[in-house]
Amino acid sequence: MGNIDRPSLRSRILTAIGLDKHSEYVDNYFFDANIKSSIYMSAIVIVLEVWMIIRLTRTVIVERLEDQLPHLFEKYYSNYFILLAAGTAMLIYAVMYITKRTKIKGIGFTLKWLFSFICIYFGIKVSMNDYAKGEQILTFLTMELFVVCLLTWRPVVGFLILTSSYMYFFLQLDIMVAHNTGEQGLTLATQINSFTMWLSTMLFCIANYNKTLSQAVKDERLEKMNSHLSRISVEDELTGIHNMVYFRSEAEKLLKYVTTDKENSVFLFFDIENFKSYNEKYGFHEGNQLLINTANLIADTFPNSLVSRFSDDHFVVLTHDEGCIEAVNKLSARITDMQREVSLQLKCGAYKPTEDETDPSLACDRARFACNSIKKHYETNFASYDKSMEAHFQLKQYIVNSIDNAIANDHIKVFYQPVVSTATGEIVGLEALARWQDPRYGLLPPGAFIEILEEYRQIHKLDICIIDSVCRDYRDATANGRTFVPVSLNFSRLDFELCDIVAELKYRAEKYGVPPAFLDVEITESALTDNQGLLKEAMAKLREAGYSVWLDDFGSGYSSLNVLKDYQFDVLKIDMKFLSGFENNPKTRPIIQNIVNLTKELDIISLTEGVETREQYDFLSSINCGRVQGYLFSKPVPEEELRKLVEEGKLKVSHDFESIQK
C-alpha cells in the first residue's frame, strides 16, 4: 500500500480545539445549522416568557401586589421582556433567512451572540433570585444547555462561554448567604455538582462541533463531486466551452422551437488544419493551449450562439447566418496569426438545416463534410454544404451504417495484386486489397470507404475481415493442391488502437492453418509518427511470431529516415510517387537508386510500387531493386481472375514456397 496523507499533529490539535481554518462552505454550513437551531430556541423562549409574564401578572392581580410592581419589574418583568424581545428578534431573522427573504449574515451573527448573551444573563439573574429564596439554580443550567448545546460553537469559543459564565455565576453565589443553611458561600457538594455539569456540557459542545464539522466536510465533498459531474456533463474539460452532449440537447430544442428562425440558422464545423503537426512539433501542452485559445476565440466571435468542442481540434457552432462568412474569415486570420513554424489554417464548413430537420448530429456531419471538402485547399477556408455534396454525403453515411452488414453478407471482397521478383520475373507475393461489392452502389474502390471507416474508427472491422478472407483463401488453395504465395496485409494505425490486431491475426492464422511465412504485415510510414510505444510493442510481437513487417509508402512523409533508424523492417516499399516523373525528371533515377542501395546496407528487401512501363521495370531491375508491383503486371483482381492469368501464361508464379506449404 502507498503512503496515505494524514493530518499533522499540529493540525489535529487545532481541529480539536476549534482553531482550524474552515472553507467558506463549512462556515456557511455552521451558520445555517445555528440559524435553524435558533428557531427552536427562540420559539421555546417566546412561549416560556409569555407564559411567565402572564403567570406573574395573574399573581399580581390575584394577590393585589400592585404596590410591589417596581420591585417585581426590577427582579422579573425586565428580564422576561428583554429575553422575550431577544427571542422574537432572533425568530424573525431566522425565519426570514430560511425563507431566503434576507441574505445579510452579519445581522444573524450579531443576533446569535446577543441572544446567547441575554439567555445566559437571564439564567444568572433568575437563578440568583431563586438561590436567595432557597430554590434550585435550574434556570441557569437550562440556559447554559440551551446556548452551548443547541447552538454549535467552536470548542475554544464554547470553553470561553461556559467557563466565564460559570465562574461569574458561582463567584456571585459564593458571596451570598444560603437561605436554607444561613451560611455564606457554596457548599462542597454544589461545587462538585457544578464542575460535573460544566464538564458534561463542555464535552457535549466538543462532540456537537466535531459531528457538525464532519457532516459539513462530507456534504462539501459531495457537493463538489456533484458540481464536478454536473459541469463535465455539459462542459468540455480542456477548453471550458460546452461539450457535444449539451450541444446536441440544446440544438435539438432550438430546432423544435416555433420561434427559431430556421431559415437563417446555420451549423458551422471548424477544423484546425495541420494541428497534428503542430502538436507533434511543440508537444501536448502547447497543443492544448492552442485548442483553448481557439475555443475562446470562437466563443468570442459568436457570443450569442451555441458553441461546442466537437472532438480533438474540431468545434461546432449553431448561429445566425448573417455576417457569418465575414466572422469566419476574421477568425481564420486570427488563428493563422497564432502559427509559428507550422502553418495553421482554420477551415469551416457550413450547413443550413431545412424546415423539418431537428437532428443536430446529422447537421453537424453535413457541416463537417463541407469542411473536409476544402482540406488541403490553402486558398479556401469556408465551404457551404449544397446539393452537389449530397450524393457523396449519403454514400458516406451508407458506408458507416452498412459496414457490419457488408461483412456479414460477404460484400467485402479481397482483390490481389502481384508482387514480382526482378531477378526471375515471377510472382513472389501478393498484396491483399479490399473492395466492396455493394448491392446498391456496385463495386466500391478503396478510396470510397477506407478514409471514412478510419474517420469513424471502424477500419479495424474491415481489416479483420480481410485477414479472415486471405486465410480462408490459403486453406482452400492448399486443400485443392494449388500454389499459394505469401500475402501482405495492410494494417491501419487505428487497428493497433481499436483492437488487439496482432492477436486477431494469430487467431485466424492458427484457425485456418496458415504459416507465418505466408502472411506479411504492411504498416504505412505515416502511422509510425503516432503512438510509437504501442506500435513498437506490436511490431516486436509480430516479428517474434514469425511475421514479416513491411514499411509501406516510404518517402511519402517527412520522417522517412527516422523511421528506418528507429524500427526494424523486412521489406521497404518505395512510394509510387517516385515513379511519377520517371521519364522527365532527371532526379528520379538517382534518388531511387540511392534508396535501393540504402536498403541493401540495412539488409532490407526493396520493393517499388506503381510500375507501369517496361522502361521503369528495366531500370529497377538494373539497379537490383528486389521486387516490383504495378499495372505493368496486373491491376488488383479477384483470386479467380489472377489464377486465370497464371493458367494462360501471362503471369508466372514462383514455386519456392511449395515446400513450406507441405
ABEGO torsion letter per residue (X at the ends): XBBBBBBBAAAAAAAAAGABBBBAAAAAAAAAAAAAAAAAAAAAAAAAAAAAAAAAAAAAAAAGAAAAAAAAAAAAAAAAAAAAAAAAAAAAAAAAAAAGABABAAAAAAAAAAAAAAAAAAAAAAAAAAAAAGBBAAAAAAAAAAAAAABBBBAAAAAAAAAAAAAAAAAAAAABBBAAAGBBEBBAAAAAAAAAAAAAAAAAAAAAAAAAAAAAAAAAAAAAAAAAAAAAAABBAAAGBBBAAAAAAAAAAAAABAABBAAABBBBBBBBBGAAAAAAAAEAAAAAAAAAAAAAAAAAABAABBBBBABEABBBBBBBABGAAAAAAAAAAAAAAABBABBBBBBBBBBBBBAABABAAAAAAAAAAAAAAABGBAABABBBBBAAAAAAAAAAAAAAAAAAAAAAAGABBBBBBBBBBAAAGBBABBBBBBBBBBAAAEBBBAAAAAAAAAAAGAAAAAAAAAAAAAAAAAAAAAAAGBBBBBBBBBBBAAAAAABBAAAAAAAAAAAAGBBAAABBBBBBAAAAABGAAAAAAAAAAAAAAGBBBBBBGBGABAAAAAAAAABBBABBBBBAAAAAAAAABAAAAAAAAAAAAAAAAAGBBBBBBGBABAAAAAAAAAAGBABBBEAAABBBBBAAAAAAAAAAGABBBBAAAAAAAX
